[in-house]
Amino acid sequence: MHIAGLSSYIVSLIIMAGIYAVLSLGLNIQWGYTGLFNIGIAGFFCIGAYTSAMITTPMPSGIYAKYVHQLFGLNLPFVFGLLGAAIAAGIIAFLIGIPTLRLRDDYLAIATLGIAETIRLIFNNEQWLANGPRGLMGLPQPLHSLVSERNYNYIYIIIVIVIMAIIYLAIEKAIRSPWGRVLRAIREDEGSASMSGKDVFNFKMQSFVFGCMVMGVGGALYAHYTRSITPTVFTPLYGTFIVWIMLMAGGSGNNKGAILGAFVIWGVWVGTKFMTDFLPPYLQSRAPYFRFLIIGIILEFILIYRPQGMIGEEKSVSKLME
Amino acid sequence: MLEVKNVEKHFGGLKAVNGCTLSVQEGTITGLIGPNGAGKTTLFNIITGHLKPDRGEITFLGQRIDGLEPHQIFARKIYRTFQITREFAQMTVLENLMIMPYRQLGEKIWNTWFRSSAVRRQEKEILEKALDVLEFVELIKLKDEYAGALSGGQKKLLEVARSLMADPKLVLLDEPGAGINKTLMKKLVTKIEMLKDEKNITFLLIEHDMNLVMNLCNPVIVMSEGRKLAEGRPEKIKKNPEVLDAYLGGQYR
């Protein structure tokens, strides 16, 4: 492989890992710090991607209007797409949270899992909403005119890293403060937290909505990277479970761990693709399943031998005074 | 200070609390005793908002508090500890204390981003107070340990420390003496008495250790079958024949 080819390959790898790191950071707010069992990440990822797509593309006109249907098309800049994605994911999270966050944890898990699939199927089946199974194409990319098409990813990698860093810093700041201390207390013992004067439902809602907004941003970053989205991307496997593995591997309750886990697991995921190329032809068609098997085995090893992940939670997290 | 009037709570056919009426006077350490199943802990749960009473009313400093949520009860300056301590295990002792003050600035996520210097200032005050309290309960050396790593007795002290951080007017203690050794017990008793005298905190405590109750509490309220059976000075309660029948089984006669 040429050097240029290799470096562009690495760039695309880092972009995808960075997008997954954003999802993993969102999950870390919910699971790592608050103990909210959200297994519907794909749903918020999906909402973020579609919302941003429709905010940044124009409404199809002329001949296109016959073939492409979408609920709205605002033709606004990328930044509005990101904000819109966060807001839409946050609103949906709020609505799901009202009935489920008062109940025991397992109900939230069941509800989020079901709703994520429902969201995907709605996008798949409702043509008028976002063009059904054919999805949306030709999404604009920010600062595209600066470089040639071939080198655009060198711009996008910076955008992804900067947004990931902003999200990381915002979460760190909040978690190191009394706000994060309350979330961790809720994770440890809800009853005791409410006895300590904390409005548990309210804080769980804030954590859930904030985490889902971050996931929505992850969806927007993904949509503008691939430039076309279809509902098939947002399956539980690619949208939810791989993110869980990333957080578990990196270290639940540690934001650096959430990012590290995303990069390592995405590296393993992509790396195993190379390995399966060496398989004999009759096994090639089964290659994706081997890769899932490898990821699954890694997860088992982590859970048994290093349940806290590569870098676990720090002992004292409320660090404002140090 | 605290008035419980005709409170009832049923679980199916079981009348756990059955027309209970009692009151706690300000500045006392009131003992609440009674045989297992008398409804003591259920009453605690009702007072602190974990359960809603089916009937009756509860007032605290003249205001109705029955039916409020636990965090609203906390806001009225009532704190309770649990029979089995419920510390935040994976947080340090210091963090367990610093979480207590009500409505901290930094509990609003906007403030953590946009008013961080004010949050920091308040955090510093809370830290200093927490260190003082840890000094008082003699847990200062353990401040950076996980709360879950403390011994049973140290956890009881931690509960007392946590209640102090909340500046309560009334503290409900559910079996503070259960499962701790004599030395720690003495320490706990001294601390409770000091707090009553110096900080004017009123205590209502459930306890099965009669020595502790007789030494520490005045008055003592006896509950049986979901209602108040008797109330009085400990030495009187010891001799009350009804109480002996219901509770002590007669061997103290």
Interface residues (C-beta under 8 A of the other chain):
Chain A: A170 K173 A174 S177 P178 W179 R181 V182 R184 A185 R187 E188 D189 G191 S192 A193 S194 M195 S196 G197 K198 D199 V200 Q206 F210 E313 K315 S316 V317 S318 L320 M321
Chain B: T48 H50 E69 P70 H71 F74 A75 Y79 R80 F82 R86 E87 F88 A89 Q90 M91 T92 L94 E95 M98 I99 M100 Y102 R103 Q104 L105 G106 E107 K108 I109 N111 T112 W113 S116 V119 R120 E123 K124 L127 D144 Y146 R162 A166
